[in-house]
Amino acid sequence: DRRKRRRPPPRPAKILPKPRWLKAAPATSPKYRELRSTVRSLGLATVCEEARCPNIGDCWGGGHGQTSDGATAEEAEHFGTATATIMIMGDTCTRGCSFCAVKTSRKPPPLDADEPDKVARAVSEWGLDYVVLTSVDRDDLEDQGSEHFRRVVQELKRVTTDRGNTLIVEALTPDFQGDRELIANVATSGLDVFAHNVETVERLTPRVRDRRAGYRQTMDVLEHAKAANPGVLTKTSIMLGLGETDDEVRTTMEDLRARDVDVVTFGQYLQPTRRHLHVKEYVTPEKFEEWRVVAEEEMGFRYCASGPLVRSSYKAGEFFMRNMVRERERSAREGVAA
């Protein structure tokens, strides 16, 4: 008699099912379509699209979902403003981090010399008062794109000043291979917030990030940006759910504060495709709130945005960042007057 074959026991699923709190707004609003049209017509890239950010419908749609019941009218107005993070220097990165969905190549296309003007035009059309710039890594260029980044910031400031507006610029930068001169070139470009992401704890960095992006190098970048421009706000972001321990997260925060980093954000790592790193854990909203309290009340960060769908350039923090920049500017003016 032919024996019945036993089915092998089911393998444990590598991909964890998403919990109920990880729901993002759909990308269907008229404002979303308007911003997408502007981005396409000017040939720009956004990290929102390239990195498959789950918040694109909320940020581009100008949703009000992030305000609290006690929000002021100014807060409500700001959170209802559409926001996009513009990615400069192309849509192709020379590095290949295990968590990131951005395209990679050893030799991306050349830089667009007209990009500073195009970015300034886009921001003018959107009528923003707070813009976030980021970029791919360009290890193929002699200066890794430092001068191009500087030109974009300066053109943004010039155009908005000429029109009688005040624009706050946050720059989420690459590490420029740790070259202090290139870091200082961007930090002194006129930007208001210098952001560079540590992404994860030191133990996991070799697995999570490209081999050229070291944990200590990131700390040095943030430290030197502040040294080059003491008036700038420095900011970084940490993904949770990659297998880090609480002690490791605390150590990372201590390392950041030792470099006088002002702002930290925490968000849930979400696997963009099956070939990227798997999620080890879905961190609860309550745990994210615990980290916010530790960051602000225990560690002394000036501001912390923390939540499952928070990303380094997520608009939920921009109202507070904007107030911090203006407070700093007022203090500087008062100091000169005295």
Secondary structure as UniProt FT lines:
FT   TURN            20..21
FT   HELIX           30..41
FT   TURN            42..43
FT   STRAND          45..46
FT   HELIX           47..50
FT   TURN            51..52
FT   TURN            54..55
FT   HELIX           56..61
FT   TURN            65..66
FT   TURN            69..70
FT   HELIX           73..79
FT   STRAND          85..88
FT   STRAND          92..93
FT   TURN            98..99
FT   STRAND          103..104
FT   TURN            113..114
FT   HELIX           115..126
FT   STRAND          130..135
FT   TURN            139..140
FT   TURN            142..145
FT   HELIX           146..162
FT   TURN            163..164
FT   STRAND          168..172
FT   HELIX           176..178
FT   HELIX           180..187
FT   STRAND          193..195
FT   TURN            202..204
FT   HELIX           205..208
FT   TURN            211..212
FT   HELIX           215..228
FT   TURN            230..231
FT   STRAND          233..240
FT   HELIX           246..258
FT   TURN            259..260
FT   STRAND          263..268
FT   TURN            274..275
FT   HELIX           285..293
FT   HELIX           294..299
FT   STRAND          303..306
FT   TURN            308..309
FT   TURN            312..313
FT   HELIX           315..317
FT   HELIX           318..337
//
